[in-house]
Amino acid sequence: MKQITNFLFLFLTISAFSQGPWTQEKGKLYTQLSFTTIPNYDNFFGDPDYSINKEITDNTIQIYGEYGITNNTTLIVNLPFKLISVDNLSYVDPAIDCIGDCSENINENKTSLGNIEIGVKHNFYKKDWLLSGQLSVEANTSSFYENSGIRTGYDAFTFTPLFLAGRSFSNSYLQSFIGAKIRTNNYSSNFKFGGEYGYKVFKNIWIIGFLDLEKSFENGDIELPDINRITSLYVNNQEYGVVGLKAIGEFSDNFGVTASLPAAFYGNNVAKQVALTVGVYKKF
């Protein structure tokens, strides 16, 4: 059972804040470096769906860590670094009066921090089922580039309270979460729900199916620049429904690789493109 629990911990941290109820043991540290790419997209979910005339590439490098403050309480930190490019985006500034073709072709590549996240997870029931609570805060540490509309995170603080439940079996596990993302600065807040099921297919390889839903409460009315709304990077009322697969390959008790391939089946103001994540982890 201890070996199963160790595997479960790896699955639950395959991506930052994967919403599992398992906590790290006191004094133990888990670290993960991952890379996520949403390449060359120009189509977006909306009502109706829409597109822009050129392409955006949205890449993220994340440094993620979990540290056991006690056996039941874990500190969580996530540092995202955004690498975003806009290729030949045609834009007309509505504040400029002109006659004829006034469009401007924009090419820009930016690398900057996203929203740094810190949180605490506490397990308050541990028998057949594990029940935990988690609260995380995303700081307003992102950047906005007005010439291209590139935004590397929300211009707000985000508070995410979650209720988490899960259970492990001999060769599998099941977990779910429910909560909200509460944003400041007149952004709308989101309802959040999801879960996953993982199964050990080989000695050191697990496959996980997952569901992740976010639905906007549409309770915010922030006014963002036109060029930002065109790129749809961290704009208001973003929401999605995602299903996908994750995988873990463990080379040793303390080192391994991760991969995640989600696909959205609905959304609003988010890219109609698959996001691929790969990573490596190390436990101390």
C-alpha positions as CSV (number, residue, x, y, z in Angstrom):
1,M,0.0,0.0,0.0
2,K,2.9,2.4,0.7
3,Q,4.2,1.9,-2.8
4,I,0.7,2.6,-4.2
5,T,0.6,5.8,-2.2
6,N,3.9,6.9,-3.6
7,F,2.7,6.4,-7.1
8,L,-0.5,8.2,-6.3
9,F,1.5,11.2,-5.2
10,L,3.3,11.3,-8.4
11,F,0.1,11.2,-10.4
12,L,-1.5,13.9,-8.4
13,T,1.5,16.3,-9.1
14,I,1.8,15.5,-12.8
15,S,0.8,19.1,-13.4
16,A,0.7,22.0,-11.0
17,F,-2.2,21.9,-8.6
18,S,-3.7,18.7,-9.9
19,Q,-6.2,18.7,-7.0
20,G,-5.5,15.4,-5.3
21,P,-6.2,14.9,-1.5
22,W,-2.9,13.1,-0.8
23,T,-0.3,15.1,1.2
24,Q,3.5,14.9,1.4
25,E,5.1,13.3,4.4
26,K,6.7,15.7,7.0
27,G,10.1,17.0,5.7
28,K,9.7,15.4,2.3
29,L,10.1,17.5,-0.9
30,Y,8.7,16.9,-4.4
31,T,9.9,19.0,-7.3
32,Q,8.9,19.0,-10.9
33,L,10.0,20.9,-14.0
34,S,7.6,20.8,-16.9
35,F,7.0,22.3,-20.3
36,T,3.6,23.0,-21.8
37,T,3.1,24.1,-25.4
38,I,0.0,25.3,-27.3
39,P,1.6,25.8,-30.7
40,N,0.5,27.9,-33.8
41,Y,-3.2,28.5,-33.1
42,D,-5.6,31.0,-34.5
43,N,-9.0,29.5,-33.6
44,F,-10.9,30.1,-30.3
45,F,-13.9,28.7,-28.5
46,G,-16.6,31.3,-28.1
47,D,-20.3,32.1,-28.8
48,P,-19.9,31.7,-31.7
49,D,-16.3,30.4,-32.2
50,Y,-14.0,32.9,-33.7
51,S,-10.5,33.2,-35.3
52,I,-7.8,35.8,-35.8
53,N,-5.9,36.4,-39.0
54,K,-2.5,35.1,-37.7
55,E,-1.1,32.7,-35.2
56,I,-0.1,32.6,-31.5
57,T,2.2,30.2,-29.7
58,D,1.8,29.9,-26.0
59,N,4.5,28.0,-24.1
60,T,5.0,27.7,-20.3
61,I,7.9,26.4,-18.3
62,Q,6.8,25.6,-14.7
63,I,8.8,24.9,-11.6
64,Y,6.5,23.1,-9.1
65,G,7.2,22.0,-5.5
66,E,5.4,20.3,-2.6
67,Y,6.9,20.3,0.9
68,G,5.5,18.4,3.9
69,I,5.1,20.8,6.8
70,T,3.5,18.0,8.8
71,N,2.3,14.5,7.7
72,N,-1.2,16.1,7.1
73,T,-0.2,19.6,5.8
74,T,1.6,20.3,2.6
75,L,3.0,23.6,1.2
76,I,2.6,24.0,-2.5
77,V,4.5,26.5,-4.8
78,N,4.2,27.0,-8.6
79,L,6.4,29.3,-10.6
80,P,5.3,29.7,-14.3
81,F,7.4,31.3,-16.9
82,K,5.6,32.3,-20.1
83,L,7.1,32.3,-23.6
84,I,4.5,33.7,-25.9
85,S,4.8,34.8,-29.6
86,V,2.5,36.6,-31.9
87,D,3.2,36.2,-35.7
88,N,2.1,38.8,-38.2
89,L,-1.0,39.9,-36.3
90,S,-2.9,42.5,-38.3
91,Y,-4.3,45.2,-36.0
92,V,-6.0,48.5,-36.5
93,D,-5.9,50.9,-33.5
94,P,-9.5,52.2,-33.1
95,A,-8.1,55.4,-31.5
96,I,-6.4,56.4,-34.8
97,D,-8.4,58.2,-37.6
98,C,-7.2,57.3,-41.0
99,I,-8.2,56.7,-44.6
100,G,-7.2,53.5,-46.4
101,D,-5.4,50.5,-45.0
102,C,-4.4,51.5,-41.4
103,S,-3.6,48.0,-40.2
104,E,-0.3,47.2,-38.5
105,N,1.4,43.8,-38.7
106,I,2.7,42.8,-35.3
107,N,5.4,40.3,-34.6
108,E,6.6,39.9,-31.0
109,N,8.1,37.3,-28.7
110,K,7.9,37.8,-24.9
111,T,9.2,35.9,-22.0
112,S,8.0,36.8,-18.5
113,L,6.6,35.5,-15.3
114,G,3.0,34.3,-15.1
115,N,0.9,34.3,-12.0
116,I,3.1,32.9,-9.1
117,E,1.0,30.5,-7.0
118,I,1.4,29.4,-3.4
119,G,-1.0,27.2,-1.4
120,V,-1.6,24.9,1.5
121,K,-3.3,21.5,1.4
122,H,-4.5,19.8,4.6
123,N,-5.8,16.3,5.1
124,F,-8.5,16.1,7.7
125,Y,-9.8,12.5,7.2
126,K,-7.8,9.5,6.3
127,K,-9.4,6.0,6.3
128,D,-10.6,4.2,3.1
129,W,-11.3,7.6,1.6
130,L,-9.0,10.6,2.0
131,L,-10.7,14.0,2.4
132,S,-8.7,17.2,2.2
133,G,-9.0,20.9,1.8
134,Q,-6.7,23.2,-0.3
135,L,-6.4,27.0,-0.5
136,S,-4.1,28.6,-3.1
137,V,-3.4,32.2,-4.1
138,E,-2.1,33.3,-7.4
139,A,-0.3,36.7,-7.2
140,N,-0.6,39.5,-9.7
141,T,2.9,39.0,-11.1
142,S,2.2,38.8,-14.8
143,S,3.0,41.3,-17.5
144,F,1.1,43.0,-20.4
145,Y,2.6,44.3,-23.6
146,E,0.3,46.8,-25.2
147,N,1.9,46.8,-28.6
148,S,1.1,43.1,-29.3
149,G,-1.7,42.2,-26.8
150,I,0.5,39.6,-25.1
151,R,-0.5,39.0,-21.5
152,T,1.3,36.4,-19.4
153,G,-1.3,36.0,-16.7
154,Y,-4.4,37.5,-15.1
155,D,-4.2,41.1,-14.0
156,A,-5.6,40.1,-10.7
157,F,-5.1,38.0,-7.6
158,T,-6.9,34.6,-7.7
159,F,-8.0,32.7,-4.6
160,T,-8.8,29.0,-5.2
161,P,-10.5,27.0,-2.4
162,L,-11.0,23.3,-3.1
163,F,-12.6,20.3,-1.5
164,L,-10.7,17.1,-2.4
165,A,-11.6,13.4,-2.1
166,G,-9.8,10.3,-3.2
167,R,-9.2,6.6,-2.7
168,S,-6.4,4.2,-3.6
169,F,-6.9,0.5,-4.6
170,S,-4.4,-2.3,-5.3
171,N,-3.5,-1.1,-8.9
172,S,-5.5,2.0,-9.3
173,Y,-6.9,5.2,-7.7
174,L,-9.8,7.5,-8.0
175,Q,-9.9,11.2,-7.0
176,S,-12.1,14.3,-7.5
177,F,-12.3,17.9,-6.6
178,I,-14.8,20.8,-6.4
179,G,-14.3,24.5,-5.7
180,A,-13.9,27.9,-7.2
181,K,-11.5,30.4,-8.6
182,I,-12.2,33.9,-7.1
183,R,-10.5,36.7,-8.9
184,T,-10.1,40.4,-8.0
185,N,-9.9,43.5,-10.2
186,N,-13.4,43.0,-11.7
187,Y,-12.5,39.7,-13.4
188,S,-15.3,37.1,-13.2
189,S,-14.9,34.1,-10.9
190,N,-15.1,30.5,-12.0
191,F,-16.7,27.3,-10.6
192,K,-14.3,24.4,-10.8
193,F,-14.9,20.6,-10.9
194,G,-13.1,17.5,-12.0
195,G,-11.5,14.2,-11.3
196,E,-9.3,11.4,-12.6
197,Y,-8.9,7.7,-12.6
198,G,-5.4,6.1,-12.8
199,Y,-4.4,2.5,-13.5
200,K,-1.0,0.8,-13.4
201,V,-0.6,-0.9,-16.8
202,F,3.0,-2.0,-16.3
203,K,5.4,-2.3,-13.4
204,N,6.5,1.4,-13.5
205,I,4.0,2.9,-15.9
206,W,0.6,4.4,-15.1
207,I,-2.1,5.7,-17.4
208,I,-4.6,8.3,-16.1
209,G,-7.9,9.6,-17.6
210,F,-9.1,12.9,-16.3
211,L,-11.9,15.5,-16.6
212,D,-11.5,19.2,-15.7
213,L,-14.3,21.8,-15.9
214,E,-14.3,25.5,-15.3
215,K,-17.4,27.6,-15.7
216,S,-17.5,31.4,-15.4
217,F,-20.0,33.0,-13.0
218,E,-20.0,36.0,-15.4
219,N,-19.9,38.4,-12.4
220,G,-17.0,40.6,-13.6
221,D,-16.9,43.5,-16.1
222,I,-13.2,44.4,-16.4
223,E,-12.4,46.5,-19.5
224,L,-9.4,45.2,-21.3
225,P,-7.6,46.8,-24.3
226,D,-8.9,45.8,-27.7
227,I,-5.5,44.3,-28.7
228,N,-5.7,42.0,-25.6
229,R,-9.2,40.8,-26.4
230,I,-8.0,40.0,-29.9
231,T,-5.3,37.6,-28.6
232,S,-7.6,36.3,-25.9
233,L,-4.6,35.9,-23.6
234,Y,-5.9,35.8,-20.0
235,V,-9.1,37.8,-20.8
236,N,-12.4,37.8,-18.8
237,N,-14.9,34.9,-18.7
238,Q,-12.5,32.2,-19.8
239,E,-14.0,28.7,-19.3
240,Y,-13.4,25.2,-20.6
241,G,-14.3,21.6,-20.4
242,V,-11.4,19.2,-20.9
243,V,-10.9,15.4,-21.1
244,G,-7.5,13.8,-21.6
245,L,-4.8,11.3,-20.7
246,K,-1.8,11.5,-18.4
247,A,1.1,9.1,-18.0
248,I,4.0,8.5,-15.5
249,G,7.2,6.6,-16.1
250,E,9.3,5.9,-13.0
251,F,13.0,5.2,-13.5
252,S,13.7,5.0,-9.7
253,D,11.9,5.6,-6.4
254,N,12.9,9.3,-6.6
255,F,13.0,10.2,-10.3
256,G,10.8,9.9,-13.4
257,V,9.0,11.5,-16.3
258,T,5.5,12.8,-16.8
259,A,3.2,13.6,-19.8
260,S,-0.2,15.0,-20.2
261,L,-2.4,15.4,-23.3
262,P,-5.8,17.2,-22.7
263,A,-8.4,18.1,-25.3
264,A,-11.2,20.6,-24.8
265,F,-14.8,19.7,-25.8
266,Y,-16.1,23.1,-25.0
267,G,-14.8,26.5,-24.0
268,N,-15.0,30.3,-24.1
269,N,-12.2,32.7,-25.0
270,V,-9.7,29.8,-25.0
271,A,-7.7,28.3,-27.9
272,K,-9.1,25.4,-30.0
273,Q,-5.9,23.6,-29.8
274,V,-4.4,20.6,-27.9
275,A,-1.9,21.5,-25.1
276,L,1.0,19.0,-24.7
277,T,2.8,18.9,-21.3
278,V,6.0,16.9,-20.6
279,G,8.0,17.0,-17.4
280,V,10.6,15.4,-15.1
281,Y,10.3,15.1,-11.3
282,K,12.6,14.5,-8.4
283,K,11.8,13.6,-4.8
284,F,14.0,14.4,-1.8
